[in-house]
């Protein structure tokens, strides 16, 4: 069995030269949608619903827990826990995304493959490392991601719809006590399964779902930022000035990217 050559990536090329080239060579008509898609995979509406709903769920099912607005003295350890959770989750997810981008660019893109339409083509990016085990490694990764992502995606849709329509929601509830909530999870999962049986490019579907996430995130972020400074909503936990500035900066960057995408289309 021939061993696959190990691909070596010039770190300086990645960090400096490619970045400068990309910035200088950006064509807004072509790349605006890609920028929105990248942002949409980082700041996604389902993250807003999932994390907030899970925090509310934990407070509801734990008899010893209190809403922080009613027990401000418990705020510091709880906020620190949420901050660590967010930093670790977002940090690792973006680090993994960066490695995926670098690996794909150094393998597929370097050989002129820029239009990936199947998971088999995407798996080829692993061949320099995995060799004959390329597709087994890729399948293991996809299945692992699916096990992690499907409950979050389907659950977020159920939380968002259930809270909007005032249904009983929560994974701590029994299915018979939250029929509509669990029915939404089942329906969302079933739709995801049925997509596999229609002639739909999965790569393009992922891309456009990320674009939609990026577009929808903007008004949600605006509403969140406006609520976060209202004392009648937040009580003593209104947003401090540094986080307020960072939040509006992020919202503005998202809005500019989405506006540029629509303007160039």
Secondary structure as UniProt FT lines:
FT   HELIX           11..12
FT   HELIX           13..17
FT   HELIX           18..24
FT   HELIX           28..42
FT   HELIX           45..61
FT   TURN            63..64
FT   TURN            68..70
FT   HELIX           72..74
FT   HELIX           75..107
FT   HELIX           109..111
FT   HELIX           119..123
FT   HELIX           124..126
FT   HELIX           127..130
FT   HELIX           131..133
FT   HELIX           134..164
FT   TURN            165..166
FT   TURN            171..172
FT   HELIX           175..177
FT   HELIX           179..195
FT   TURN            196..197
FT   HELIX           202..228
FT   HELIX           231..234
FT   HELIX           235..237
FT   HELIX           241..264
//
